[in-house]
Amino acid sequence: MPNFIPFLRPNLVNVEKYINLLQEIDQTNIYSNYGPINTKFEQVILSDYFHNRGSVTTVNNATSGLILAISESKRKNARYAIMPSFTFAATPLAAIWSGLTPYFLEVSPGSWSLDEKLVENALQELGDEVAVVVPYATFGSAIDLTYYNSLQERGIPVVVDAAASFGTNHINGQFGIDFSGSIVFSFHATKAFPVGEGGLVYSSNTELVRKIRMAGNFGFDENRSSISLGLNSKMTEYTAAIGIATLEHFSEKVKIRQEIYKWYKQLAEGKLLSKGWGLQETQGSIAHQFMPMLCPKELRNNDIVQYLLEKGIQARTYFSPACHQQELFISCPKGDLSFSEDIASRIISLPLWEGMKYSDVEYIIESLNKVE
Ligand SMILES: *Cc1c(COP(=O)(O)O)cnc(C)c1O
């Protein structure tokens, strides 16, 4: 038995790989404000991941990115941000900071992502009161954006919380490419593309990204006169340096993570799935952040996390409680959320990090197999 398997072991690129960029910063004395290293970072991402179609802007974290994207695209005089309850608290928090009220809807049982039919029903019912729709690409999975594209065309803005989906490929390449709403990625240390704190907003709509970037710089126009409700979301040159160095090793990191995911899946497909355990139905080739699983209905995730800890395995229960069960969001309007509540009591996030061995995964699955 291994001594202790942590849930995550963030593994940022080693300083040797970007020391030359740090020395450049010492030379230029430019530390922030979309300096040369940030510009390079954005250019490489735009060309290598988005084939130079549309625009990107870096942000200091995905939460700022969500606030800016929601604020800059929301319909005026409307109140609601439609979103799943099964997401991280940053999604509804961003809506509230943008002056909106989260409106929680149910996720689909297979994908654990916002149920489009329910979105459509809510749009029919709420009409002009809907300011924005904020789906979440759950746990780094891709989601089909066809329906959300049609919403954009109908004049209903869409901001996708794709926090864990940078490096996830779908039909046309990087998830989100060519989407005319906003796609918001996180580069937090715990995500697959880690720089510490950071993020990125992409849209095929260059004008929208320009507005988001302007709002992220105090809402200043060319004359340094605030023209929108801005904030400071700028990424430092130091962080951008880590970003550039991370890009060089990223595809390797993703491959390792996919391999570990495959081990989990193969080992779980034997016994566990026949005993009522569940896996997410995913789309695309995913840059996995961790390994989410549902325990059988008659069990409780918190008991299993405790049991695993006794076995030396650290697990989590992302995202439990669901947002609508958290104090701040309890009074937000919502649809029927019985599946979200079910999943919140069954979701278990298992360790997945570069450096995990096959025997670690075997040990984790064996331990789960012994749960009564
Ligand atoms: C990580 C995460 C965020 C927040 O990202 P930060 O960069 O830490 O602000 C938002 N939404 C979801 C779903 C996340 O997983």
The ligand as an SDF file (V2000), in Angstrom:
LIG
                    3D

 15 15  0  0  0  0  0  0  0  0999 V2000
  -11.4450   26.8490  -11.1980 C   0  0  0  0  0  0  0  0  0  0  0  0
  -12.8150   27.2880  -11.5840 C   0  0  0  0  0  0  0  0  0  0  0  0
  -13.1860   28.6440  -11.6210 C   0  0  0  0  0  0  0  0  0  0  0  0
  -12.3270   29.7380  -11.0820 C   0  0  0  0  0  0  0  0  0  0  0  0
  -11.1080   29.8880  -11.6970 O   0  0  0  0  0  0  0  0  0  0  0  0
  -10.0430   30.8860  -11.0340 P   0  0  0  0  0  0  0  0  0  0  0  0
   -9.0170   31.0520  -12.1060 O   0  0  0  0  0  0  0  0  0  0  0  0
   -9.5180   30.2080   -9.8110 O   0  0  0  0  0  0  0  0  0  0  0  0
  -10.7380   32.1690  -10.7140 O   0  0  0  0  0  0  0  0  0  0  0  0
  -14.4360   28.9770  -12.1000 C   0  0  0  0  0  0  0  0  0  0  0  0
  -15.3130   28.0420  -12.4850 N   0  0  0  0  0  0  0  0  0  0  0  0
  -15.0130   26.7380  -12.4370 C   0  0  0  0  0  0  0  0  0  0  0  0
  -16.0250   25.7500  -12.8760 C   0  0  0  0  0  0  0  0  0  0  0  0
  -13.7640   26.3060  -11.9680 C   0  0  0  0  0  0  0  0  0  0  0  0
  -13.5010   24.9950  -11.9120 O   0  0  0  0  0  0  0  0  0  0  0  0
  1  2  1  0
  2  3  1  0
  2 14  2  0
  3  4  1  0
  3 10  2  0
  4  5  1  0
  5  6  1  0
  6  7  2  0
  6  8  1  0
  6  9  1  0
 10 11  1  0
 11 12  2  0
 12 13  1  0
 12 14  1  0
 14 15  1  0
M  END
$$$$
